[in-house]
């Protein structure tokens, strides 16, 4: 195994996903240590990044979710320091956090995305409700872990939901409801892992279902037939490559009532908690949690 030196597991941070990041980071530190790696937790909220070099770290394993950690900011800082880090680079990280611009790129490449509209103060909300139909989902383009996602079910309420969300980062998107099933497909080093079918006990796969509940059902292998499984894996790789994602990423999908697959979003820094999907998918191909952590660590790069 290559020598990674003293490894900082960047965790915690400043975003709304801080607690998820801390949980992921704790698991990663333990897993890396089990493989003989000199790994240590490092929380930029508690210790400035400039201390990485001062404390003798040679590699950064980035698991900082959300703002500053997943959006290209910390990646740029690490590049300026000459510190090798795991995961996608500056541009891919920034794009991955921006659901709106991901949709534009995928649409331009002919990849399937749900119909959507960007909301503004002067939008014709009634017309958007009529065009996209109800129910629909409304979400901020630059939040993760389903933060700020609202299911709009009653006519005439879209404007009120927009007013609740407009203070959040990035564009506010209204998206057609696709109700035939939720799926996720992870990509590790340009290879797609088996798909996972997600069956939440809540109304949709929200923050609570992702991180707090134990009754969300994950089926891996999923219920997809061989042809659709191959298609989803191919689409996942294409979606990740389209934005320049590197190392480990996860692409989320929806399926409609006819069985058509739609790309929902990409996560360039997927969670690694006990509930997370990358370790579940990797287990299906014989990879342990620690194995996945090592494979990700091998992708550490500068720029």
ChimeraX commands (.cxc) that place a marker at each C-alpha (Angstrom):
marker #1 position 0.00,0.00,0.00 radius 0.5
marker #1 position 1.27,3.45,-0.86 radius 0.5
marker #1 position 2.45,5.69,1.95 radius 0.5
marker #1 position -0.10,8.43,2.64 radius 0.5
marker #1 position 1.79,9.84,5.62 radius 0.5
marker #1 position -0.18,11.58,8.33 radius 0.5
marker #1 position -3.79,11.83,7.10 radius 0.5
marker #1 position -6.24,14.53,8.17 radius 0.5
marker #1 position -9.88,13.47,7.91 radius 0.5
marker #1 position -11.58,16.80,7.27 radius 0.5
marker #1 position -14.94,16.63,9.04 radius 0.5
marker #1 position -17.55,18.83,10.69 radius 0.5
marker #1 position -17.13,22.27,9.18 radius 0.5
marker #1 position -19.63,25.10,8.96 radius 0.5
marker #1 position -22.60,23.87,6.90 radius 0.5
marker #1 position -26.10,22.70,7.76 radius 0.5
marker #1 position -24.75,19.17,7.23 radius 0.5
marker #1 position -22.14,19.46,9.99 radius 0.5
marker #1 position -23.53,16.61,12.12 radius 0.5
marker #1 position -23.67,14.24,9.15 radius 0.5
marker #1 position -20.07,15.11,8.30 radius 0.5
marker #1 position -18.92,14.46,11.86 radius 0.5
marker #1 position -20.63,11.06,11.82 radius 0.5
marker #1 position -19.05,10.18,8.46 radius 0.5
marker #1 position -15.65,11.37,9.63 radius 0.5
marker #1 position -15.65,9.33,12.82 radius 0.5
marker #1 position -16.31,6.17,10.83 radius 0.5
marker #1 position -13.58,6.98,8.32 radius 0.5
marker #1 position -10.94,7.68,10.98 radius 0.5
marker #1 position -11.67,4.35,12.65 radius 0.5
marker #1 position -11.66,2.49,9.32 radius 0.5
marker #1 position -8.37,4.01,8.12 radius 0.5
marker #1 position -6.70,3.28,11.43 radius 0.5
marker #1 position -7.87,-0.35,11.14 radius 0.5
marker #1 position -5.88,-0.51,7.90 radius 0.5
marker #1 position -2.74,0.91,9.49 radius 0.5
marker #1 position -3.20,4.50,8.26 radius 0.5
marker #1 position -2.05,7.32,10.57 radius 0.5
marker #1 position -5.44,9.10,10.42 radius 0.5
marker #1 position -6.68,11.93,12.63 radius 0.5
marker #1 position -9.90,13.96,12.80 radius 0.5
marker #1 position -9.58,17.59,11.71 radius 0.5
marker #1 position -12.49,20.02,12.06 radius 0.5
marker #1 position -11.93,23.36,10.26 radius 0.5
marker #1 position -14.54,24.95,12.52 radius 0.5
marker #1 position -12.27,24.23,15.50 radius 0.5
marker #1 position -8.84,24.49,13.87 radius 0.5
marker #1 position -7.87,26.68,10.88 radius 0.5
marker #1 position -6.89,24.86,7.68 radius 0.5
marker #1 position -3.51,26.59,7.84 radius 0.5
marker #1 position -2.68,24.26,10.74 radius 0.5
marker #1 position -2.66,21.23,8.43 radius 0.5
marker #1 position 0.92,21.84,7.33 radius 0.5
marker #1 position 1.98,23.08,10.76 radius 0.5
marker #1 position 0.73,19.84,12.33 radius 0.5
marker #1 position 2.56,17.71,9.80 radius 0.5
marker #1 position -0.34,16.38,7.76 radius 0.5
marker #1 position 0.57,15.09,4.30 radius 0.5
marker #1 position -2.83,14.05,2.90 radius 0.5
marker #1 position -6.41,15.25,3.42 radius 0.5
marker #1 position -9.38,12.87,3.30 radius 0.5
marker #1 position -12.23,15.30,2.70 radius 0.5
marker #1 position -15.65,14.42,4.14 radius 0.5
marker #1 position -16.83,18.01,4.73 radius 0.5
marker #1 position -20.40,18.02,3.43 radius 0.5
marker #1 position -22.21,21.08,2.14 radius 0.5
marker #1 position -21.07,24.70,2.08 radius 0.5
marker #1 position -17.27,25.28,2.08 radius 0.5
marker #1 position -16.55,21.54,2.06 radius 0.5
marker #1 position -18.36,20.19,-0.96 radius 0.5
marker #1 position -18.68,23.28,-3.14 radius 0.5
marker #1 position -15.08,23.82,-4.25 radius 0.5
marker #1 position -14.03,26.20,-1.48 radius 0.5
marker #1 position -11.93,23.84,0.64 radius 0.5
marker #1 position -10.65,22.16,-2.52 radius 0.5
marker #1 position -9.23,25.48,-3.72 radius 0.5
marker #1 position -7.68,26.18,-0.34 radius 0.5
marker #1 position -6.02,22.76,-0.25 radius 0.5
marker #1 position -4.66,23.24,-3.77 radius 0.5
marker #1 position -3.12,26.56,-2.77 radius 0.5
marker #1 position -1.44,24.75,0.12 radius 0.5
marker #1 position -0.20,21.95,-2.15 radius 0.5
marker #1 position -2.03,19.43,0.03 radius 0.5
marker #1 position -3.23,16.26,-1.75 radius 0.5
marker #1 position -6.95,15.69,-1.09 radius 0.5
marker #1 position -9.57,13.11,-1.95 radius 0.5
marker #1 position -12.60,13.63,-4.15 radius 0.5
marker #1 position -13.55,16.00,-6.93 radius 0.5
marker #1 position -11.69,19.19,-7.76 radius 0.5
marker #1 position -12.81,22.80,-7.54 radius 0.5
marker #1 position -14.97,23.01,-10.67 radius 0.5
marker #1 position -16.69,19.62,-10.34 radius 0.5
marker #1 position -17.38,20.23,-6.65 radius 0.5
marker #1 position -18.95,23.61,-7.35 radius 0.5
marker #1 position -21.10,22.19,-10.15 radius 0.5
marker #1 position -22.15,19.18,-8.10 radius 0.5
marker #1 position -23.56,21.45,-5.41 radius 0.5
marker #1 position -25.55,23.42,-7.99 radius 0.5
marker #1 position -28.58,21.34,-8.98 radius 0.5
marker #1 position -29.71,23.93,-11.51 radius 0.5
marker #1 position -26.48,24.00,-13.53 radius 0.5
marker #1 position -26.14,20.23,-13.34 radius 0.5
marker #1 position -29.56,19.96,-14.96 radius 0.5
marker #1 position -28.49,22.37,-17.71 radius 0.5
marker #1 position -25.38,20.32,-18.47 radius 0.5
marker #1 position -27.18,16.97,-18.43 radius 0.5
marker #1 position -30.01,18.31,-20.58 radius 0.5
marker #1 position -27.52,19.65,-23.11 radius 0.5
marker #1 position -25.95,16.18,-23.32 radius 0.5
marker #1 position -29.33,14.54,-23.82 radius 0.5
marker #1 position -29.41,12.86,-20.41 radius 0.5
marker #1 position -32.89,12.47,-18.86 radius 0.5
marker #1 position -33.82,14.96,-16.11 radius 0.5
marker #1 position -37.27,15.77,-14.65 radius 0.5
marker #1 position -38.97,18.84,-16.11 radius 0.5
marker #1 position -38.34,21.90,-13.93 radius 0.5
marker #1 position -38.69,25.65,-13.63 radius 0.5
marker #1 position -36.59,28.24,-11.80 radius 0.5
marker #1 position -38.67,30.42,-9.47 radius 0.5
marker #1 position -38.31,34.19,-9.13 radius 0.5
marker #1 position -40.22,36.96,-7.36 radius 0.5
marker #1 position -42.08,37.77,-10.59 radius 0.5
marker #1 position -42.76,34.16,-11.65 radius 0.5
marker #1 position -46.26,33.23,-12.77 radius 0.5
marker #1 position -46.71,30.69,-9.98 radius 0.5
marker #1 position -50.17,29.58,-11.13 radius 0.5
marker #1 position -48.84,28.89,-14.63 radius 0.5
marker #1 position -45.90,26.87,-13.23 radius 0.5
marker #1 position -48.28,24.83,-11.08 radius 0.5
marker #1 position -50.37,24.12,-14.18 radius 0.5
marker #1 position -47.36,23.26,-16.33 radius 0.5
marker #1 position -45.55,20.95,-13.89 radius 0.5
marker #1 position -48.66,19.61,-12.18 radius 0.5
marker #1 position -49.28,18.80,-8.54 radius 0.5
marker #1 position -47.82,17.48,-6.42 radius 0.5
marker #1 position -44.38,18.94,-7.25 radius 0.5
marker #1 position -41.12,19.37,-5.39 radius 0.5
marker #1 position -39.54,22.72,-4.63 radius 0.5
marker #1 position -35.92,22.86,-3.54 radius 0.5
marker #1 position -32.97,25.24,-3.16 radius 0.5
marker #1 position -30.36,24.50,-5.84 radius 0.5
marker #1 position -27.35,24.72,-3.52 radius 0.5
marker #1 position -28.30,22.76,-0.41 radius 0.5
marker #1 position -27.69,19.06,0.17 radius 0.5
marker #1 position -29.11,16.19,2.23 radius 0.5
marker #1 position -32.65,17.25,1.23 radius 0.5
marker #1 position -32.33,20.45,3.30 radius 0.5
marker #1 position -35.15,22.81,2.27 radius 0.5
marker #1 position -36.99,20.33,0.03 radius 0.5
marker #1 position -40.77,20.84,0.12 radius 0.5
marker #1 position -43.49,18.74,-1.50 radius 0.5
marker #1 position -46.19,21.12,-2.78 radius 0.5
marker #1 position -49.60,19.44,-2.91 radius 0.5
marker #1 position -52.20,22.22,-2.83 radius 0.5
marker #1 position -52.95,24.58,-5.71 radius 0.5
marker #1 position -52.12,28.21,-5.02 radius 0.5
marker #1 position -49.43,27.48,-2.42 radius 0.5
marker #1 position -46.30,27.57,-4.62 radius 0.5
marker #1 position -45.67,31.28,-4.02 radius 0.5
marker #1 position -45.81,30.82,-0.23 radius 0.5
marker #1 position -43.33,27.94,-0.42 radius 0.5
marker #1 position -41.01,30.04,-2.59 radius 0.5
marker #1 position -41.17,32.86,-0.02 radius 0.5
marker #1 position -40.11,30.38,2.68 radius 0.5
marker #1 position -37.09,29.17,0.71 radius 0.5
marker #1 position -35.89,32.24,-1.21 radius 0.5
marker #1 position -33.36,33.18,1.48 radius 0.5
marker #1 position -31.46,29.92,0.85 radius 0.5
marker #1 position -28.39,29.65,-1.39 radius 0.5
marker #1 position -28.73,29.50,-5.16 radius 0.5
marker #1 position -31.78,29.32,-7.39 radius 0.5
marker #1 position -35.07,27.92,-6.11 radius 0.5
marker #1 position -36.28,25.14,-8.40 radius 0.5
marker #1 position -39.77,23.70,-8.92 radius 0.5
marker #1 position -39.59,20.15,-10.28 radius 0.5
marker #1 position -42.15,17.78,-11.74 radius 0.5
marker #1 position -43.13,14.95,-9.38 radius 0.5
marker #1 position -41.82,11.58,-10.58 radius 0.5
marker #1 position -43.48,8.93,-8.45 radius 0.5
marker #1 position -42.40,5.48,-9.62 radius 0.5
marker #1 position -39.51,4.93,-7.24 radius 0.5
marker #1 position -36.30,6.40,-5.83 radius 0.5
marker #1 position -32.86,4.98,-6.52 radius 0.5
marker #1 position -29.20,5.74,-6.06 radius 0.5
marker #1 position -26.15,4.54,-7.96 radius 0.5
marker #1 position -22.64,5.15,-6.64 radius 0.5
marker #1 position -19.59,5.61,-8.85 radius 0.5
marker #1 position -16.17,4.67,-7.48 radius 0.5
marker #1 position -13.15,5.38,-9.68 radius 0.5
marker #1 position -15.32,5.58,-12.82 radius 0.5
marker #1 position -17.00,2.23,-12.10 radius 0.5
marker #1 position -20.67,2.14,-11.13 radius 0.5
marker #1 position -21.61,0.07,-8.09 radius 0.5
marker #1 position -24.94,-1.82,-7.85 radius 0.5
marker #1 position -28.01,0.38,-7.67 radius 0.5
marker #1 position -29.98,0.79,-4.46 radius 0.5
marker #1 position -33.76,1.16,-4.29 radius 0.5
marker #1 position -34.81,3.57,-1.53 radius 0.5
marker #1 position -38.19,3.05,0.15 radius 0.5
marker #1 position -38.73,5.73,2.83 radius 0.5
marker #1 position -41.37,5.35,5.52 radius 0.5
marker #1 position -41.77,9.13,5.37 radius 0.5
marker #1 position -43.54,10.75,2.42 radius 0.5
marker #1 position -40.28,11.17,0.54 radius 0.5
marker #1 position -36.57,10.60,1.12 radius 0.5
marker #1 position -36.00,13.67,3.30 radius 0.5
marker #1 position -33.30,14.53,5.86 radius 0.5
marker #1 position -35.10,12.58,8.58 radius 0.5
marker #1 position -35.37,9.46,6.40 radius 0.5
marker #1 position -31.73,9.74,5.37 radius 0.5
marker #1 position -30.09,10.21,8.73 radius 0.5
marker #1 position -32.43,9.89,11.70 radius 0.5
marker #1 position -34.80,7.01,11.07 radius 0.5
marker #1 position -34.17,3.29,11.05 radius 0.5
marker #1 position -37.29,2.34,9.06 radius 0.5
marker #1 position -36.09,3.54,5.64 radius 0.5
marker #1 position -35.73,0.42,3.47 radius 0.5
marker #1 position -32.71,0.07,1.18 radius 0.5
marker #1 position -32.81,-2.74,-1.36 radius 0.5
marker #1 position -29.50,-3.72,-2.86 radius 0.5
marker #1 position -29.71,-5.40,-5.30 radius 0.5
marker #1 position -32.63,-3.17,-6.26 radius 0.5
marker #1 position -35.79,-4.25,-8.07 radius 0.5
marker #1 position -34.48,-3.14,-11.48 radius 0.5
marker #1 position -34.28,-5.72,-14.24 radius 0.5
marker #1 position -30.93,-6.46,-15.85 radius 0.5
marker #1 position -31.46,-3.98,-18.69 radius 0.5
marker #1 position -32.53,-1.08,-16.45 radius 0.5
marker #1 position -29.71,-1.83,-14.00 radius 0.5
marker #1 position -27.20,-1.57,-16.84 radius 0.5
marker #1 position -28.83,1.65,-18.05 radius 0.5
marker #1 position -28.77,3.22,-14.58 radius 0.5
marker #1 position -25.12,2.36,-14.09 radius 0.5
marker #1 position -24.26,3.82,-17.49 radius 0.5
marker #1 position -26.24,7.01,-16.79 radius 0.5
marker #1 position -24.58,7.36,-13.38 radius 0.5
marker #1 position -21.10,7.25,-14.90 radius 0.5
marker #1 position -22.11,9.69,-17.66 radius 0.5
marker #1 position -23.71,12.11,-15.19 radius 0.5
marker #1 position -20.61,12.10,-12.98 radius 0.5
marker #1 position -18.22,12.44,-15.91 radius 0.5
marker #1 position -20.28,15.31,-17.38 radius 0.5
marker #1 position -19.39,17.58,-14.47 radius 0.5
marker #1 position -15.86,16.21,-14.04 radius 0.5
marker #1 position -16.52,14.32,-10.79 radius 0.5
marker #1 position -13.52,12.36,-9.52 radius 0.5
marker #1 position -12.98,9.53,-7.06 radius 0.5
marker #1 position -16.24,8.66,-5.35 radius 0.5
marker #1 position -19.63,10.16,-6.19 radius 0.5
marker #1 position -23.28,9.14,-5.99 radius 0.5
marker #1 position -25.99,9.81,-8.54 radius 0.5
marker #1 position -29.63,9.81,-7.43 radius 0.5
marker #1 position -32.44,8.74,-9.75 radius 0.5
marker #1 position -36.21,8.72,-10.01 radius 0.5
marker #1 position -38.33,6.27,-12.00 radius 0.5
marker #1 position -41.74,7.19,-13.38 radius 0.5
marker #1 position -44.85,5.01,-13.71 radius 0.5
marker #1 position -43.75,3.76,-17.15 radius 0.5
marker #1 position -40.33,2.71,-15.88 radius 0.5
marker #1 position -38.36,5.60,-17.42 radius 0.5
marker #1 position -35.32,6.67,-15.40 radius 0.5
marker #1 position -34.49,10.29,-14.61 radius 0.5
marker #1 position -31.28,11.70,-13.14 radius 0.5
marker #1 position -32.14,13.75,-10.06 radius 0.5
marker #1 position -28.80,15.00,-8.76 radius 0.5
marker #1 position -25.17,14.10,-8.18 radius 0.5
marker #1 position -23.37,14.11,-4.87 radius 0.5
marker #1 position -19.62,14.57,-5.33 radius 0.5
marker #1 position -18.93,13.89,-1.65 radius 0.5
marker #1 position -21.40,11.19,-0.56 radius 0.5
marker #1 position -21.92,10.41,3.09 radius 0.5
marker #1 position -20.09,7.59,4.82 radius 0.5
marker #1 position -22.29,7.13,7.90 radius 0.5
marker #1 position -23.86,3.85,9.02 radius 0.5
marker #1 position -26.95,4.82,6.99 radius 0.5
marker #1 position -25.03,5.86,3.88 radius 0.5
marker #1 position -25.49,4.31,0.47 radius 0.5
marker #1 position -21.94,4.01,-0.88 radius 0.5
marker #1 position -20.90,1.42,1.76 radius 0.5
marker #1 position -24.17,-0.50,1.21 radius 0.5
marker #1 position -23.56,-0.73,-2.54 radius 0.5
marker #1 position -19.89,-1.59,-2.14 radius 0.5
marker #1 position -20.76,-4.46,0.20 radius 0.5
marker #1 position -22.64,-6.09,-2.70 radius 0.5
marker #1 position -19.39,-6.44,-4.63 radius 0.5
marker #1 position -17.44,-7.68,-1.62 radius 0.5
marker #1 position -15.91,-4.40,-0.45 radius 0.5
marker #1 position -15.91,-3.59,3.26 radius 0.5
marker #1 position -16.38,-0.08,4.64 radius 0.5
marker #1 position -12.64,0.12,5.29 radius 0.5
marker #1 position -11.90,-1.11,1.75 radius 0.5
marker #1 position -13.98,1.75,0.33 radius 0.5
marker #1 position -12.17,4.27,2.52 radius 0.5
marker #1 position -8.80,3.02,1.26 radius 0.5
marker #1 position -9.95,3.17,-2.39 radius 0.5
marker #1 position -11.08,6.76,-1.87 radius 0.5
marker #1 position -7.82,7.66,-0.12 radius 0.5
marker #1 position -5.90,6.34,-3.12 radius 0.5
marker #1 position -7.52,9.07,-5.24 radius 0.5
marker #1 position -5.88,11.87,-3.24 radius 0.5
marker #1 position -4.48,14.47,-5.62 radius 0.5
marker #1 position -3.45,18.10,-5.87 radius 0.5
marker #1 position -5.57,19.85,-8.50 radius 0.5
marker link #1:1,2 radius 0.2
marker link #1:2,3 radius 0.2
marker link #1:3,4 radius 0.2
marker link #1:4,5 radius 0.2
marker link #1:5,6 radius 0.2
marker link #1:6,7 radius 0.2
marker link #1:7,8 radius 0.2
marker link #1:8,9 radius 0.2
marker link #1:9,10 radius 0.2
marker link #1:10,11 radius 0.2
marker link #1:11,12 radius 0.2
marker link #1:12,13 radius 0.2
marker link #1:13,14 radius 0.2
marker link #1:14,15 radius 0.2
marker link #1:15,16 radius 0.2
marker link #1:16,17 radius 0.2
marker link #1:17,18 radius 0.2
marker link #1:18,19 radius 0.2
marker link #1:19,20 radius 0.2
marker link #1:20,21 radius 0.2
marker link #1:21,22 radius 0.2
marker link #1:22,23 radius 0.2
marker link #1:23,24 radius 0.2
marker link #1:24,25 radius 0.2
marker link #1:25,26 radius 0.2
marker link #1:26,27 radius 0.2
marker link #1:27,28 radius 0.2
marker link #1:28,29 radius 0.2
marker link #1:29,30 radius 0.2
marker link #1:30,31 radius 0.2
marker link #1:31,32 radius 0.2
marker link #1:32,33 radius 0.2
marker link #1:33,34 radius 0.2
marker link #1:34,35 radius 0.2
marker link #1:35,36 radius 0.2
marker link #1:36,37 radius 0.2
marker link #1:37,38 radius 0.2
marker link #1:38,39 radius 0.2
marker link #1:39,40 radius 0.2
marker link #1:40,41 radius 0.2
marker link #1:41,42 radius 0.2
marker link #1:42,43 radius 0.2
marker link #1:43,44 radius 0.2
marker link #1:44,45 radius 0.2
marker link #1:45,46 radius 0.2
marker link #1:46,47 radius 0.2
marker link #1:47,48 radius 0.2
marker link #1:48,49 radius 0.2
marker link #1:49,50 radius 0.2
marker link #1:50,51 radius 0.2
marker link #1:51,52 radius 0.2
marker link #1:52,53 radius 0.2
marker link #1:53,54 radius 0.2
marker link #1:54,55 radius 0.2
marker link #1:55,56 radius 0.2
marker link #1:56,57 radius 0.2
marker link #1:57,58 radius 0.2
marker link #1:58,59 radius 0.2
marker link #1:59,60 radius 0.2
marker link #1:60,61 radius 0.2
marker link #1:61,62 radius 0.2
marker link #1:62,63 radius 0.2
marker link #1:63,64 radius 0.2
marker link #1:64,65 radius 0.2
marker link #1:65,66 radius 0.2
marker link #1:66,67 radius 0.2
marker link #1:67,68 radius 0.2
marker link #1:68,69 radius 0.2
marker link #1:69,70 radius 0.2
marker link #1:70,71 radius 0.2
marker link #1:71,72 radius 0.2
marker link #1:72,73 radius 0.2
marker link #1:73,74 radius 0.2
marker link #1:74,75 radius 0.2
marker link #1:75,76 radius 0.2
marker link #1:76,77 radius 0.2
marker link #1:77,78 radius 0.2
marker link #1:78,79 radius 0.2
marker link #1:79,80 radius 0.2
marker link #1:80,81 radius 0.2
marker link #1:81,82 radius 0.2
marker link #1:82,83 radius 0.2
marker link #1:83,84 radius 0.2
marker link #1:84,85 radius 0.2
marker link #1:85,86 radius 0.2
marker link #1:86,87 radius 0.2
marker link #1:87,88 radius 0.2
marker link #1:88,89 radius 0.2
marker link #1:89,90 radius 0.2
marker link #1:90,91 radius 0.2
marker link #1:91,92 radius 0.2
marker link #1:92,93 radius 0.2
marker link #1:93,94 radius 0.2
marker link #1:94,95 radius 0.2
marker link #1:95,96 radius 0.2
marker link #1:96,97 radius 0.2
marker link #1:97,98 radius 0.2
marker link #1:98,99 radius 0.2
marker link #1:99,100 radius 0.2
marker link #1:100,101 radius 0.2
marker link #1:101,102 radius 0.2
marker link #1:102,103 radius 0.2
marker link #1:103,104 radius 0.2
marker link #1:104,105 radius 0.2
marker link #1:105,106 radius 0.2
marker link #1:106,107 radius 0.2
marker link #1:107,108 radius 0.2
marker link #1:108,109 radius 0.2
marker link #1:109,110 radius 0.2
marker link #1:110,111 radius 0.2
marker link #1:111,112 radius 0.2
marker link #1:112,113 radius 0.2
marker link #1:113,114 radius 0.2
marker link #1:114,115 radius 0.2
marker link #1:115,116 radius 0.2
marker link #1:116,117 radius 0.2
marker link #1:117,118 radius 0.2
marker link #1:118,119 radius 0.2
marker link #1:119,120 radius 0.2
marker link #1:120,121 radius 0.2
marker link #1:121,122 radius 0.2
marker link #1:122,123 radius 0.2
marker link #1:123,124 radius 0.2
marker link #1:124,125 radius 0.2
marker link #1:125,126 radius 0.2
marker link #1:126,127 radius 0.2
marker link #1:127,128 radius 0.2
marker link #1:128,129 radius 0.2
marker link #1:129,130 radius 0.2
marker link #1:130,131 radius 0.2
marker link #1:131,132 radius 0.2
marker link #1:132,133 radius 0.2
marker link #1:133,134 radius 0.2
marker link #1:134,135 radius 0.2
marker link #1:135,136 radius 0.2
marker link #1:136,137 radius 0.2
marker link #1:137,138 radius 0.2
marker link #1:138,139 radius 0.2
marker link #1:139,140 radius 0.2
marker link #1:140,141 radius 0.2
marker link #1:141,142 radius 0.2
marker link #1:142,143 radius 0.2
marker link #1:143,144 radius 0.2
marker link #1:144,145 radius 0.2
marker link #1:145,146 radius 0.2
marker link #1:146,147 radius 0.2
marker link #1:147,148 radius 0.2
marker link #1:148,149 radius 0.2
marker link #1:149,150 radius 0.2
marker link #1:150,151 radius 0.2
marker link #1:151,152 radius 0.2
marker link #1:152,153 radius 0.2
marker link #1:153,154 radius 0.2
marker link #1:154,155 radius 0.2
marker link #1:155,156 radius 0.2
marker link #1:156,157 radius 0.2
marker link #1:157,158 radius 0.2
marker link #1:158,159 radius 0.2
marker link #1:159,160 radius 0.2
marker link #1:160,161 radius 0.2
marker link #1:161,162 radius 0.2
marker link #1:162,163 radius 0.2
marker link #1:163,164 radius 0.2
marker link #1:164,165 radius 0.2
marker link #1:165,166 radius 0.2
marker link #1:166,167 radius 0.2
marker link #1:167,168 radius 0.2
marker link #1:168,169 radius 0.2
marker link #1:169,170 radius 0.2
marker link #1:170,171 radius 0.2
marker link #1:171,172 radius 0.2
marker link #1:172,173 radius 0.2
marker link #1:173,174 radius 0.2
marker link #1:174,175 radius 0.2
marker link #1:175,176 radius 0.2
marker link #1:176,177 radius 0.2
marker link #1:177,178 radius 0.2
marker link #1:178,179 radius 0.2
marker link #1:179,180 radius 0.2
marker link #1:180,181 radius 0.2
marker link #1:181,182 radius 0.2
marker link #1:182,183 radius 0.2
marker link #1:183,184 radius 0.2
marker link #1:184,185 radius 0.2
marker link #1:185,186 radius 0.2
marker link #1:186,187 radius 0.2
marker link #1:187,188 radius 0.2
marker link #1:188,189 radius 0.2
marker link #1:189,190 radius 0.2
marker link #1:190,191 radius 0.2
marker link #1:191,192 radius 0.2
marker link #1:192,193 radius 0.2
marker link #1:193,194 radius 0.2
marker link #1:194,195 radius 0.2
marker link #1:195,196 radius 0.2
marker link #1:196,197 radius 0.2
marker link #1:197,198 radius 0.2
marker link #1:198,199 radius 0.2
marker link #1:199,200 radius 0.2
marker link #1:200,201 radius 0.2
marker link #1:201,202 radius 0.2
marker link #1:202,203 radius 0.2
marker link #1:203,204 radius 0.2
marker link #1:204,205 radius 0.2
marker link #1:205,206 radius 0.2
marker link #1:206,207 radius 0.2
marker link #1:207,208 radius 0.2
marker link #1:208,209 radius 0.2
marker link #1:209,210 radius 0.2
marker link #1:210,211 radius 0.2
marker link #1:211,212 radius 0.2
marker link #1:212,213 radius 0.2
marker link #1:213,214 radius 0.2
marker link #1:214,215 radius 0.2
marker link #1:215,216 radius 0.2
marker link #1:216,217 radius 0.2
marker link #1:217,218 radius 0.2
marker link #1:218,219 radius 0.2
marker link #1:219,220 radius 0.2
marker link #1:220,221 radius 0.2
marker link #1:221,222 radius 0.2
marker link #1:222,223 radius 0.2
marker link #1:223,224 radius 0.2
marker link #1:224,225 radius 0.2
marker link #1:225,226 radius 0.2
marker link #1:226,227 radius 0.2
marker link #1:227,228 radius 0.2
marker link #1:228,229 radius 0.2
marker link #1:229,230 radius 0.2
marker link #1:230,231 radius 0.2
marker link #1:231,232 radius 0.2
marker link #1:232,233 radius 0.2
marker link #1:233,234 radius 0.2
marker link #1:234,235 radius 0.2
marker link #1:235,236 radius 0.2
marker link #1:236,237 radius 0.2
marker link #1:237,238 radius 0.2
marker link #1:238,239 radius 0.2
marker link #1:239,240 radius 0.2
marker link #1:240,241 radius 0.2
marker link #1:241,242 radius 0.2
marker link #1:242,243 radius 0.2
marker link #1:243,244 radius 0.2
marker link #1:244,245 radius 0.2
marker link #1:245,246 radius 0.2
marker link #1:246,247 radius 0.2
marker link #1:247,248 radius 0.2
marker link #1:248,249 radius 0.2
marker link #1:249,250 radius 0.2
marker link #1:250,251 radius 0.2
marker link #1:251,252 radius 0.2
marker link #1:252,253 radius 0.2
marker link #1:253,254 radius 0.2
marker link #1:254,255 radius 0.2
marker link #1:255,256 radius 0.2
marker link #1:256,257 radius 0.2
marker link #1:257,258 radius 0.2
marker link #1:258,259 radius 0.2
marker link #1:259,260 radius 0.2
marker link #1:260,261 radius 0.2
marker link #1:261,262 radius 0.2
marker link #1:262,263 radius 0.2
marker link #1:263,264 radius 0.2
marker link #1:264,265 radius 0.2
marker link #1:265,266 radius 0.2
marker link #1:266,267 radius 0.2
marker link #1:267,268 radius 0.2
marker link #1:268,269 radius 0.2
marker link #1:269,270 radius 0.2
marker link #1:270,271 radius 0.2
marker link #1:271,272 radius 0.2
marker link #1:272,273 radius 0.2
marker link #1:273,274 radius 0.2
marker link #1:274,275 radius 0.2
marker link #1:275,276 radius 0.2
marker link #1:276,277 radius 0.2
marker link #1:277,278 radius 0.2
marker link #1:278,279 radius 0.2
marker link #1:279,280 radius 0.2
marker link #1:280,281 radius 0.2
marker link #1:281,282 radius 0.2
marker link #1:282,283 radius 0.2
marker link #1:283,284 radius 0.2
marker link #1:284,285 radius 0.2
marker link #1:285,286 radius 0.2
marker link #1:286,287 radius 0.2
marker link #1:287,288 radius 0.2
marker link #1:288,289 radius 0.2
marker link #1:289,290 radius 0.2
marker link #1:290,291 radius 0.2
marker link #1:291,292 radius 0.2
marker link #1:292,293 radius 0.2
marker link #1:293,294 radius 0.2
marker link #1:294,295 radius 0.2
marker link #1:295,296 radius 0.2
marker link #1:296,297 radius 0.2
marker link #1:297,298 radius 0.2
marker link #1:298,299 radius 0.2
marker link #1:299,300 radius 0.2
marker link #1:300,301 radius 0.2
marker link #1:301,302 radius 0.2
marker link #1:302,303 radius 0.2
view
